[in-house]
Amino acid sequence: MEKADIGLIGLAVMGQNLALNIADHGFQVAVYNRTTTRMRQFVEGVAREKTIVGAETLEKLVSSLQTPRKILLMVRAGSVVDAVIDSLLPLLSPGDIIIDGGNSRFTDTDRRVKKLAELNLHFIGCGVSGGEEGARHGPAIMPGGDSKAWPQIKDLLQSIAAKVDGIPCCQWIGDGGAGHYVKMVHNGIEYGDMQLIAEAYQLMRDGMGLSVDAIQGVFSRWNEGVLNSYLIEITADILAFKEDGKPLVDMILDSAGQKGTGKWTGISALELGVPLTLIGEAVFARCLSAFKDQRLIAEDVLGLPQKVFEENAEEMIAALEKALYASKIVSYAQGYMLMQEAANTYDWNLGFGEIALVWRGGCIIRSRFLDNINQAYAKNPQLQNLLLDDFFKQALLDAESSWRTVCTLGIKLGVPLPAMTAALSFIDGYRRGRLPANLIQAQRDYFGAHTYERADKPRGEHFHTNWTNEGGDVASGQYDV
């Protein structure tokens, strides 16, 4: 029997759809699942007329592959990935390649790359975005890890990826954990986008008193303009869905789940000192939503503001479109700030314009202005921040008045807009040449002798003041508050 081009381990929804996608592009696929029954059902069912063969054991899977062997893991992130790798190691030969297509933490990927390199094996950490539909018909793929393996898997991965303008949404990201890091940031931006959309929905629903049908019409119109994106599109579809004649969305419990990638993005931002305020608020908004029982009690105890929407609805909807667009730009800009800092910290040569091209198709955060991000970095590869590019600068300035109007309305009506207001506050802080951190530095020096720099002295010189005439001139070198 002809040897397979690639092996795939893990036949949950994503694994099955990726296997079908790979086979559709002319590759022979061998598949294995810990539960043999699921493997047989898949091979004898939807895959029966595809170039897909089943393997009952890992030994049979490995022996059925061309050399160097390429094995794609579609298993749960964490210890399961390590367990599968350990089971494969005795069966592999130098030069073989393991690809992790799950949502693994980038530090785990970095560790695995180094571990397998010591054994003359190659490891690829591969972010895959697009959900079930993307896996089946073309996802966005973000591979990183051992660059020596990229030429051997490039054709296969780019074949199955989404295409926009003939360009595959799959490009080499970088060494070590770079691929999974970029996928993590992608998911953080996704958290921000979803929260912003939810805030716009709630402001129209609870603040302005619009019906679900009316809001559905708004999102449908928005998807034809600057807000055109996958998430806006599916939001319109969701709002149109009815069960027994009633909008299903009204019957879904308002307690959001999360898998952890948004949290990881926030943790990385804190570790690297990047002000990822919008995405952080989006993560915390999901956490707050989980306190459903307490929120019901609090509504009864604290009540809601007794304010009535009195503004012109159409004018406010037009303002909300601009506010959502500007906030969305900030979400991407903060994500890019984080990737730039990570590239400096971890010595990755990330192609920021190419990352935008990867995200144009197949993935959850695909949006119209990703082309503008690519153009910004093509025009200025040393661009410090997307917000300094002419296109994005003008978009923010054009939206500013509407943005402030919307945030003011949310505060007035008591409708929470944590991500949208955080985005506006970030802009107000980012563009202000002087912030009140001078007072914070004085406070730190007062209670902890942590020293400060002076605006009228060269940078790098540190000073300490004996604020009370009791503490002496000794500065702190041990503590940082």
Secondary structure, 3 states (H helix, E strand, C coil): CCCECEEEECCCHHHHHHHHHHHHCCCCEEEECCCHHHHHHHHHCCCCCCCEEECCCHHHHHHCECCCCEEEECCCCCHHHHHHHHHHHHHCCCCCEEEECCCCCHHHHHHHHHHHHCCCCEEEEEEEECHHHHHHHCCEEEEEECHHHHHHHHHHHHHHCCEECCEECECCCEECCHHHHHHHHHHHHHHHHHHHHHHHHHHHHHHCCCCHHHHHHHHHHHCCCCCCEHHHHHHHHHHHCEECCEEHHHHCCCCCCCCCHHHHHHHHHHHHCCCCHHHHHHHHHHHHHCCHHHHHHHHHHHCCCCCCCCCCHHHHHHHHHHHHHHHHHHHHHHHHHHHHHHHHHHCCCCCHHHHHHHCCCCCCCCECCHHHHHHHHHHCCCCCCHHHCHHHHHHHHHHHHHHHHHHHHHHHHCCCCHHHHHHHHHHHHHCCCCCCHHHHHHHHHHHHCCCECCCCCCCCCCECCCCCCCCCCCCCCCCCC
